[in-house]
Every structure is written in C-alpha cells, then in structure tokens.
Amino acid sequence: MTKTARFGVLALTGLIGAWLGVATAQAEDASKADIEALKKSLAKYEDYTAAIRDLYLSTVGCVYFTGEKIPGTMDYPKGAMG
C-alpha cells in the first residue's frame, strides 16, 4: 500500500470515528432529555393521592399464596415468584 493510500484509510477511519462519536453524544443528550421529561411528567405522582385520583394504581403489593395445587395450572412452588 502506498503512503497516500495509507493516509487516506487513516483519514477515513478518523472521520468515521469522529462522526460516530458525535452521533453517540447526540443520542445520549436526547436520551437524557427524554428521561428528564418523563421524570417531570411523573413528578405529580410523588403524592400518592394524586396518583390514585388519576387511577395510577400500583401493581406492587403483598400476595398470599397457600401453595395448594390446582389441576390444570402451572406449578409454582411457594416463594418462586416475586
């Protein structure tokens, strides 16, 4: 390979690397902006009464499971889920 060809390959590699770095930085900024917008929109739900009023109900809770076997269902041993 000639010196000119090597220089061209190195220059092209450098340009592609710089372009990818800029694209990644822009994507990270967009992601951060999206996350901040989401946090801002959900901030009102820090007050649980506002969340309930808007019918935003938590799916986290205690579930009692006796462990009895029911025919035709999957067998989950006690403590296997959650």
Gaussian input, Z-matrix of N, CA and C with variables (Angstrom, degrees):
# hf/3-21g

backbone

0 1
 N
 C     1     B1
 C     2     B2     1     A1
 N     3     B3     2     A2     1     D1
 C     4     B4     3     A3     2     D2
 C     5     B5     4     A4     3     D3
 N     6     B6     5     A5     4     D4
 C     7     B7     6     A6     5     D5
 C     8     B8     7     A7     6     D6
 N     9     B9     8     A8     7     D7
 C    10    B10     9     A9     8     D8
 C    11    B11    10    A10     9     D9
 N    12    B12    11    A11    10    D10
 C    13    B13    12    A12    11    D11
 C    14    B14    13    A13    12    D12
 N    15    B15    14    A14    13    D13
 C    16    B16    15    A15    14    D14
 C    17    B17    16    A16    15    D15
 N    18    B18    17    A17    16    D16
 C    19    B19    18    A18    17    D17
 C    20    B20    19    A19    18    D18
 N    21    B21    20    A20    19    D19
 C    22    B22    21    A21    20    D20
 C    23    B23    22    A22    21    D21
 N    24    B24    23    A23    22    D22
 C    25    B25    24    A24    23    D23
 C    26    B26    25    A25    24    D24
 N    27    B27    26    A26    25    D25
 C    28    B28    27    A27    26    D26
 C    29    B29    28    A28    27    D27
 N    30    B30    29    A29    28    D28
 C    31    B31    30    A30    29    D29
 C    32    B32    31    A31    30    D30
 N    33    B33    32    A32    31    D31
 C    34    B34    33    A33    32    D32
 C    35    B35    34    A34    33    D33
 N    36    B36    35    A35    34    D34
 C    37    B37    36    A36    35    D35
 C    38    B38    37    A37    36    D36
 N    39    B39    38    A38    37    D37
 C    40    B40    39    A39    38    D38
 C    41    B41    40    A40    39    D39
 N    42    B42    41    A41    40    D40
 C    43    B43    42    A42    41    D41
 C    44    B44    43    A43    42    D42
 N    45    B45    44    A44    43    D43
 C    46    B46    45    A45    44    D44
 C    47    B47    46    A46    45    D45
 N    48    B48    47    A47    46    D46
 C    49    B49    48    A48    47    D47
 C    50    B50    49    A49    48    D48
 N    51    B51    50    A50    49    D49
 C    52    B52    51    A51    50    D50
 C    53    B53    52    A52    51    D51
 N    54    B54    53    A53    52    D52
 C    55    B55    54    A54    53    D53
 C    56    B56    55    A55    54    D54
 N    57    B57    56    A56    55    D55
 C    58    B58    57    A57    56    D56
 C    59    B59    58    A58    57    D57
 N    60    B60    59    A59    58    D58
 C    61    B61    60    A60    59    D59
 C    62    B62    61    A61    60    D60
 N    63    B63    62    A62    61    D61
 C    64    B64    63    A63    62    D62
 C    65    B65    64    A64    63    D63
 N    66    B66    65    A65    64    D64
 C    67    B67    66    A66    65    D65
 C    68    B68    67    A67    66    D66
 N    69    B69    68    A68    67    D67
 C    70    B70    69    A69    68    D68
 C    71    B71    70    A70    69    D69
 N    72    B72    71    A71    70    D70
 C    73    B73    72    A72    71    D71
 C    74    B74    73    A73    72    D72
 N    75    B75    74    A74    73    D73
 C    76    B76    75    A75    74    D74
 C    77    B77    76    A76    75    D75
 N    78    B78    77    A77    76    D76
 C    79    B79    78    A78    77    D77
 C    80    B80    79    A79    78    D78
 N    81    B81    80    A80    79    D79
 C    82    B82    81    A81    80    D80
 C    83    B83    82    A82    81    D81
 N    84    B84    83    A83    82    D82
 C    85    B85    84    A84    83    D83
 C    86    B86    85    A85    84    D84
 N    87    B87    86    A86    85    D85
 C    88    B88    87    A87    86    D86
 C    89    B89    88    A88    87    D87
 N    90    B90    89    A89    88    D88
 C    91    B91    90    A90    89    D89
 C    92    B92    91    A91    90    D90
 N    93    B93    92    A92    91    D91
 C    94    B94    93    A93    92    D92
 C    95    B95    94    A94    93    D93
 N    96    B96    95    A95    94    D94
 C    97    B97    96    A96    95    D95
 C    98    B98    97    A97    96    D96
 N    99    B99    98    A98    97    D97
 C   100   B100    99    A99    98    D98
 C   101   B101   100   A100    99    D99
 N   102   B102   101   A101   100   D100
 C   103   B103   102   A102   101   D101
 C   104   B104   103   A103   102   D102
 N   105   B105   104   A104   103   D103
 C   106   B106   105   A105   104   D104
 C   107   B107   106   A106   105   D105
 N   108   B108   107   A107   106   D106
 C   109   B109   108   A108   107   D107
 C   110   B110   109   A109   108   D108
 N   111   B111   110   A110   109   D109
 C   112   B112   111   A111   110   D110
 C   113   B113   112   A112   111   D111
 N   114   B114   113   A113   112   D112
 C   115   B115   114   A114   113   D113
 C   116   B116   115   A115   114   D114
 N   117   B117   116   A116   115   D115
 C   118   B118   117   A117   116   D116
 C   119   B119   118   A118   117   D117
 N   120   B120   119   A119   118   D118
 C   121   B121   120   A120   119   D119
 C   122   B122   121   A121   120   D120
 N   123   B123   122   A122   121   D121
 C   124   B124   123   A123   122   D122
 C   125   B125   124   A124   123   D123
 N   126   B126   125   A125   124   D124
 C   127   B127   126   A126   125   D125
 C   128   B128   127   A127   126   D126
 N   129   B129   128   A128   127   D127
 C   130   B130   129   A129   128   D128
 C   131   B131   130   A130   129   D129
 N   132   B132   131   A131   130   D130
 C   133   B133   132   A132   131   D131
 C   134   B134   133   A133   132   D132
 N   135   B135   134   A134   133   D133
 C   136   B136   135   A135   134   D134
 C   137   B137   136   A136   135   D135
 N   138   B138   137   A137   136   D136
 C   139   B139   138   A138   137   D137
 C   140   B140   139   A139   138   D138
 N   141   B141   140   A140   139   D139
 C   142   B142   141   A141   140   D140
 C   143   B143   142   A142   141   D141
 N   144   B144   143   A143   142   D142
 C   145   B145   144   A144   143   D143
 C   146   B146   145   A145   144   D144
 N   147   B147   146   A146   145   D145
 C   148   B148   147   A147   146   D146
 C   149   B149   148   A148   147   D147
 N   150   B150   149   A149   148   D148
 C   151   B151   150   A150   149   D149
 C   152   B152   151   A151   150   D150
 N   153   B153   152   A152   151   D151
 C   154   B154   153   A153   152   D152
 C   155   B155   154   A154   153   D153
 N   156   B156   155   A155   154   D154
 C   157   B157   156   A156   155   D155
 C   158   B158   157   A157   156   D156
 N   159   B159   158   A158   157   D157
 C   160   B160   159   A159   158   D158
 C   161   B161   160   A160   159   D159
 N   162   B162   161   A161   160   D160
 C   163   B163   162   A162   161   D161
 C   164   B164   163   A163   162   D162
 N   165   B165   164   A164   163   D163
 C   166   B166   165   A165   164   D164
 C   167   B167   166   A166   165   D165
 N   168   B168   167   A167   166   D166
 C   169   B169   168   A168   167   D167
 C   170   B170   169   A169   168   D168
 N   171   B171   170   A170   169   D169
 C   172   B172   171   A171   170   D170
 C   173   B173   172   A172   171   D171
 N   174   B174   173   A173   172   D172
 C   175   B175   174   A174   173   D173
 C   176   B176   175   A175   174   D174
 N   177   B177   176   A176   175   D175
 C   178   B178   177   A177   176   D176
 C   179   B179   178   A178   177   D177
 N   180   B180   179   A179   178   D178
 C   181   B181   180   A180   179   D179
 C   182   B182   181   A181   180   D180
 N   183   B183   182   A182   181   D181
 C   184   B184   183   A183   182   D182
 C   185   B185   184   A184   183   D183
 N   186   B186   185   A185   184   D184
 C   187   B187   186   A186   185   D185
 C   188   B188   187   A187   186   D186
 N   189   B189   188   A188   187   D187
 C   190   B190   189   A189   188   D188
 C   191   B191   190   A190   189   D189
 N   192   B192   191   A191   190   D190
 C   193   B193   192   A192   191   D191
 C   194   B194   193   A193   192   D192
 N   195   B195   194   A194   193   D193
 C   196   B196   195   A195   194   D194
 C   197   B197   196   A196   195   D195
 N   198   B198   197   A197   196   D196
 C   199   B199   198   A198   197   D197
 C   200   B200   199   A199   198   D198
 N   201   B201   200   A200   199   D199
 C   202   B202   201   A201   200   D200
 C   203   B203   202   A202   201   D201
 N   204   B204   203   A203   202   D202
 C   205   B205   204   A204   203   D203
 C   206   B206   205   A205   204   D204
 N   207   B207   206   A206   205   D205
 C   208   B208   207   A207   206   D206
 C   209   B209   208   A208   207   D207
 N   210   B210   209   A209   208   D208
 C   211   B211   210   A210   209   D209
 C   212   B212   211   A211   210   D210
 N   213   B213   212   A212   211   D211
 C   214   B214   213   A213   212   D212
 C   215   B215   214   A214   213   D213
 N   216   B216   215   A215   214   D214
 C   217   B217   216   A216   215   D215
 C   218   B218   217   A217   216   D216
 N   219   B219   218   A218   217   D217
 C   220   B220   219   A219   218   D218
 C   221   B221   220   A220   219   D219
 N   222   B222   221   A221   220   D220
 C   223   B223   222   A222   221   D221
 C   224   B224   223   A223   222   D222
 N   225   B225   224   A224   223   D223
 C   226   B226   225   A225   224   D224
 C   227   B227   226   A226   225   D225
 N   228   B228   227   A227   226   D226
 C   229   B229   228   A228   227   D227
 C   230   B230   229   A229   228   D228
 N   231   B231   230   A230   229   D229
 C   232   B232   231   A231   230   D230
 C   233   B233   232   A232   231   D231
 N   234   B234   233   A233   232   D232
 C   235   B235   234   A234   233   D233
 C   236   B236   235   A235   234   D234
 N   237   B237   236   A236   235   D235
 C   238   B238   237   A237   236   D236
 C   239   B239   238   A238   237   D237
 N   240   B240   239   A239   238   D238
 C   241   B241   240   A240   239   D239
 C   242   B242   241   A241   240   D240
 N   243   B243   242   A242   241   D241
 C   244   B244   243   A243   242   D242
 C   245   B245   244   A244   243   D243

   B1=1.4362
   B2=1.5249
   B3=1.2973
   B4=1.4617
   B5=1.5227
   B6=1.3342
   B7=1.4644
   B8=1.5259
   B9=1.3125
   B10=1.4647
   B11=1.5271
   B12=1.3164
   B13=1.4652
   B14=1.5236
   B15=1.3372
   B16=1.4638
   B17=1.5242
   B18=1.3149
   B19=1.4612
   B20=1.5303
   B21=1.3188
   B22=1.4661
   B23=1.5167
   B24=1.3317
   B25=1.4658
   B26=1.5277
   B27=1.3293
   B28=1.4626
   B29=1.5264
   B30=1.3318
   B31=1.4623
   B32=1.5253
   B33=1.3220
   B34=1.4602
   B35=1.5322
   B36=1.3130
   B37=1.4651
   B38=1.5282
   B39=1.3136
   B40=1.4630
   B41=1.5187
   B42=1.3297
   B43=1.4650
   B44=1.5293
   B45=1.3177
   B46=1.4660
   B47=1.5266
   B48=1.3332
   B49=1.4635
   B50=1.5232
   B51=1.3256
   B52=1.4634
   B53=1.5242
   B54=1.3318
   B55=1.4669
   B56=1.5244
   B57=1.3404
   B58=1.4620
   B59=1.5270
   B60=1.3262
   B61=1.4626
   B62=1.5194
   B63=1.3227
   B64=1.4636
   B65=1.5234
   B66=1.3340
   B67=1.4694
   B68=1.5264
   B69=1.3213
   B70=1.4651
   B71=1.5222
   B72=1.3220
   B73=1.4607
   B74=1.5236
   B75=1.3358
   B76=1.4622
   B77=1.5254
   B78=1.3239
   B79=1.4653
   B80=1.5238
   B81=1.3377
   B82=1.4613
   B83=1.5214
   B84=1.3520
   B85=1.4602
   B86=1.5221
   B87=1.3355
   B88=1.4633
   B89=1.5231
   B90=1.3199
   B91=1.4633
   B92=1.5249
   B93=1.3173
   B94=1.4636
   B95=1.5195
   B96=1.3370
   B97=1.4605
   B98=1.5259
   B99=1.3301
   B100=1.4694
   B101=1.5219
   B102=1.3242
   B103=1.4659
   B104=1.5265
   B105=1.3201
   B106=1.4668
   B107=1.5261
   B108=1.3380
   B109=1.4686
   B110=1.5253
   B111=1.3251
   B112=1.4613
   B113=1.5270
   B114=1.3333
   B115=1.4665
   B116=1.5270
   B117=1.3377
   B118=1.4607
   B119=1.5273
   B120=1.3284
   B121=1.4649
   B122=1.5276
   B123=1.3297
   B124=1.4656
   B125=1.5281
   B126=1.3237
   B127=1.4636
   B128=1.5218
   B129=1.3387
   B130=1.4646
   B131=1.5248
   B132=1.3322
   B133=1.4568
   B134=1.5263
   B135=1.3309
   B136=1.4601
   B137=1.5283
   B138=1.3268
   B139=1.4640
   B140=1.5232
   B141=1.3360
   B142=1.4597
   B143=1.5265
   B144=1.3335
   B145=1.4665
   B146=1.5217
   B147=1.3327
   B148=1.4671
   B149=1.5201
   B150=1.3098
   B151=1.4679
   B152=1.5231
   B153=1.3181
   B154=1.4656
   B155=1.5257
   B156=1.3226
   B157=1.4641
   B158=1.5285
   B159=1.3427
   B160=1.4687
   B161=1.5265
   B162=1.3342
   B163=1.4688
   B164=1.5209
   B165=1.3342
   B166=1.4607
   B167=1.5191
   B168=1.3194
   B169=1.4559
   B170=1.5217
   B171=1.2870
   B172=1.4566
   B173=1.5225
   B174=1.3116
   B175=1.4621
   B176=1.5195
   B177=1.3244
   B178=1.4552
   B179=1.5239
   B180=1.2836
   B181=1.4544
   B182=1.5113
   B183=1.2861
   B184=1.4554
   B185=1.5212
   B186=1.2968
   B187=1.4589
   B188=1.5143
   B189=1.2987
   B190=1.4553
   B191=1.5204
   B192=1.3182
   B193=1.4566
   B194=1.5161
   B195=1.3192
   B196=1.4637
   B197=1.5146
   B198=1.3154
   B199=1.4551
   B200=1.5109
   B201=1.3350
   B202=1.4653
   B203=1.5293
   B204=1.2976
   B205=1.4646
   B206=1.5246
   B207=1.3213
   B208=1.4587
   B209=1.5206
   B210=1.3153
   B211=1.4674
   B212=1.5326
   B213=1.3407
   B214=1.4600
   B215=1.5154
   B216=1.3259
   B217=1.4647
   B218=1.5221
   B219=1.3255
   B220=1.4653
   B221=1.5251
   B222=1.3110
   B223=1.4576
   B224=1.5267
   B225=1.3178
   B226=1.4518
   B227=1.5204
   B228=1.3215
   B229=1.4649
   B230=1.5297
   B231=1.2978
   B232=1.4576
   B233=1.5278
   B234=1.3203
   B235=1.4605
   B236=1.5113
   B237=1.3209
   B238=1.4594
   B239=1.5186
   B240=1.3003
   B241=1.4655
   B242=1.5162
   B243=1.3539
   B244=1.4563
   B245=1.4592
   A1=107.69
   A2=116.12
   A3=119.41
   A4=110.20
   A5=114.45
   A6=119.42
   A7=110.97
   A8=116.37
   A9=120.57
   A10=110.56
   A11=116.37
   A12=120.29
   A13=110.23
   A14=116.61
   A15=119.73
   A16=110.90
   A17=115.58
   A18=120.08
   A19=110.52
   A20=116.14
   A21=120.36
   A22=111.83
   A23=116.55
   A24=120.82
   A25=109.95
   A26=117.28
   A27=120.62
   A28=111.46
   A29=116.53
   A30=120.12
   A31=110.68
   A32=116.43
   A33=120.86
   A34=110.86
   A35=116.51
   A36=120.91
   A37=110.37
   A38=116.53
   A39=120.85
   A40=112.21
   A41=116.40
   A42=120.22
   A43=111.49
   A44=116.40
   A45=120.07
   A46=110.01
   A47=116.71
   A48=120.41
   A49=111.92
   A50=116.65
   A51=120.25
   A52=110.62
   A53=116.64
   A54=120.84
   A55=110.80
   A56=116.47
   A57=120.22
   A58=111.20
   A59=116.47
   A60=120.18
   A61=111.71
   A62=117.04
   A63=121.23
   A64=110.06
   A65=116.88
   A66=120.64
   A67=110.75
   A68=117.10
   A69=120.91
   A70=110.44
   A71=116.89
   A72=120.67
   A73=110.73
   A74=116.91
   A75=120.23
   A76=110.73
   A77=117.32
   A78=120.84
   A79=110.46
   A80=117.20
   A81=120.52
   A82=110.53
   A83=116.84
   A84=119.98
   A85=110.70
   A86=116.93
   A87=120.57
   A88=110.22
   A89=116.75
   A90=120.14
   A91=110.62
   A92=116.86
   A93=120.21
   A94=110.46
   A95=116.73
   A96=120.49
   A97=110.48
   A98=117.08
   A99=121.04
   A100=110.88
   A101=116.41
   A102=120.64
   A103=110.46
   A104=116.84
   A105=120.04
   A106=110.83
   A107=117.19
   A108=120.36
   A109=110.43
   A110=116.73
   A111=120.70
   A112=110.91
   A113=116.66
   A114=120.40
   A115=110.70
   A116=115.47
   A117=119.93
   A118=110.74
   A119=116.82
   A120=119.83
   A121=112.12
   A122=117.44
   A123=120.78
   A124=113.35
   A125=117.24
   A126=120.85
   A127=112.00
   A128=117.59
   A129=119.41
   A130=111.93
   A131=117.47
   A132=120.91
   A133=112.91
   A134=117.39
   A135=119.29
   A136=109.41
   A137=115.89
   A138=121.34
   A139=107.11
   A140=116.48
   A141=119.60
   A142=112.53
   A143=117.70
   A144=118.38
   A145=110.94
   A146=117.19
   A147=120.21
   A148=110.08
   A149=116.55
   A150=120.21
   A151=110.55
   A152=116.79
   A153=120.18
   A154=110.25
   A155=117.22
   A156=121.59
   A157=111.03
   A158=116.75
   A159=121.53
   A160=112.18
   A161=116.77
   A162=123.59
   A163=112.99
   A164=116.25
   A165=121.31
   A166=105.98
   A167=116.28
   A168=121.15
   A169=110.39
   A170=116.20
   A171=121.73
   A172=110.74
   A173=115.46
   A174=120.32
   A175=110.64
   A176=116.34
   A177=120.99
   A178=107.77
   A179=116.42
   A180=119.30
   A181=110.58
   A182=116.00
   A183=121.27
   A184=109.46
   A185=115.89
   A186=121.71
   A187=107.39
   A188=116.09
   A189=120.59
   A190=108.20
   A191=116.34
   A192=122.02
   A193=107.70
   A194=116.97
   A195=120.95
   A196=112.21
   A197=117.37
   A198=120.55
   A199=113.29
   A200=116.74
   A201=118.54
   A202=110.27
   A203=115.76
   A204=122.20
   A205=108.83
   A206=116.40
   A207=122.09
   A208=107.18
   A209=118.73
   A210=121.46
   A211=111.44
   A212=116.02
   A213=121.52
   A214=114.80
   A215=118.42
   A216=120.61
   A217=109.55
   A218=115.27
   A219=120.40
   A220=109.28
   A221=116.36
   A222=121.30
   A223=109.00
   A224=117.01
   A225=122.34
   A226=108.03
   A227=117.81
   A228=119.50
   A229=110.50
   A230=116.24
   A231=121.52
   A232=110.14
   A233=116.37
   A234=121.25
   A235=114.42
   A236=118.90
   A237=121.30
   A238=112.93
   A239=118.46
   A240=121.14
   A241=109.76
   A242=114.69
   A243=119.10
   A244=111.45
   D1=138.74
   D2=-179.91
   D3=-80.06
   D4=166.27
   D5=-179.80
   D6=-62.59
   D7=-37.25
   D8=-179.65
   D9=-65.52
   D10=-42.19
   D11=179.59
   D12=-65.41
   D13=-42.02
   D14=177.94
   D15=-61.65
   D16=-44.03
   D17=178.98
   D18=-61.67
   D19=-41.57
   D20=178.86
   D21=-62.62
   D22=-43.40
   D23=178.90
   D24=-64.39
   D25=-44.56
   D26=178.81
   D27=-63.20
   D28=-42.35
   D29=179.37
   D30=-63.89
   D31=-43.49
   D32=179.03
   D33=-63.57
   D34=-42.81
   D35=177.92
   D36=-61.91
   D37=-42.91
   D38=178.52
   D39=-63.07
   D40=-42.60
   D41=179.07
   D42=-64.79
   D43=-42.72
   D44=178.77
   D45=-63.69
   D46=-43.33
   D47=178.52
   D48=-61.74
   D49=-42.57
   D50=178.88
   D51=-65.10
   D52=-41.47
   D53=179.86
   D54=-63.63
   D55=-42.31
   D56=178.92
   D57=-65.68
   D58=-37.31
   D59=178.13
   D60=-64.14
   D61=-41.70
   D62=178.33
   D63=-66.51
   D64=-42.83
   D65=179.99
   D66=-62.71
   D67=-39.88
   D68=178.91
   D69=-65.59
   D70=-43.53
   D71=179.80
   D72=-62.46
   D73=-40.79
   D74=178.80
   D75=-65.65
   D76=-39.30
   D77=179.29
   D78=-65.97
   D79=-39.78
   D80=178.66
   D81=-65.07
   D82=-40.36
   D83=178.05
   D84=-63.72
   D85=-40.68
   D86=178.79
   D87=-65.35
   D88=-40.70
   D89=178.91
   D90=-64.46
   D91=-42.59
   D92=178.76
   D93=-62.92
   D94=-39.95
   D95=178.87
   D96=-64.95
   D97=-41.06
   D98=178.32
   D99=-63.69
   D100=-42.86
   D101=-179.66
   D102=-64.62
   D103=-42.41
   D104=179.36
   D105=-64.86
   D106=-39.61
   D107=177.67
   D108=-64.17
   D109=-39.86
   D110=178.50
   D111=-65.24
   D112=-44.13
   D113=178.12
   D114=-59.95
   D115=-41.88
   D116=-179.20
   D117=-65.01
   D118=-40.71
   D119=-178.36
   D120=-70.59
   D121=-26.94
   D122=-179.35
   D123=-94.39
   D124=-2.66
   D125=-176.53
   D126=-60.43
   D127=-32.23
   D128=-178.69
   D129=-64.44
   D130=-21.38
   D131=-178.26
   D132=-83.20
   D133=4.59
   D134=171.69
   D135=-64.75
   D136=-27.36
   D137=173.04
   D138=-90.15
   D139=111.83
   D140=-173.67
   D141=-62.29
   D142=-27.21
   D143=-179.97
   D144=-68.82
   D145=-34.61
   D146=176.15
   D147=-66.87
   D148=-37.22
   D149=179.05
   D150=-65.22
   D151=-44.58
   D152=179.84
   D153=-65.89
   D154=-39.91
   D155=179.15
   D156=-60.26
   D157=-34.87
   D158=178.39
   D159=-88.54
   D160=9.46
   D161=-179.92
   D162=62.43
   D163=29.98
   D164=173.75
   D165=-91.00
   D166=96.99
   D167=-174.80
   D168=-104.21
   D169=135.67
   D170=-179.67
   D171=-70.87
   D172=142.26
   D173=174.69
   D174=-98.19
   D175=2.03
   D176=179.44
   D177=-90.77
   D178=128.52
   D179=178.91
   D180=-175.60
   D181=174.06
   D182=178.81
   D183=-85.31
   D184=137.56
   D185=178.37
   D186=-126.49
   D187=131.07
   D188=177.85
   D189=-94.76
   D190=128.72
   D191=-179.47
   D192=-129.65
   D193=117.32
   D194=-176.11
   D195=-73.68
   D196=-24.79
   D197=-178.82
   D198=92.31
   D199=4.32
   D200=-179.39
   D201=-68.99
   D202=147.05
   D203=179.78
   D204=-87.36
   D205=130.54
   D206=178.36
   D207=-114.69
   D208=124.37
   D209=-178.12
   D210=-58.87
   D211=137.07
   D212=176.55
   D213=84.23
   D214=7.55
   D215=178.94
   D216=-118.41
   D217=165.07
   D218=177.31
   D219=-67.91
   D220=147.38
   D221=179.71
   D222=-96.01
   D223=108.20
   D224=175.67
   D225=-110.32
   D226=114.41
   D227=178.43
   D228=-63.24
   D229=154.54
   D230=179.24
   D231=-54.78
   D232=128.87
   D233=178.93
   D234=84.80
   D235=3.94
   D236=-176.27
   D237=-79.88
   D238=-24.89
   D239=-177.58
   D240=-112.92
   D241=143.03
   D242=173.88
   D243=92.14

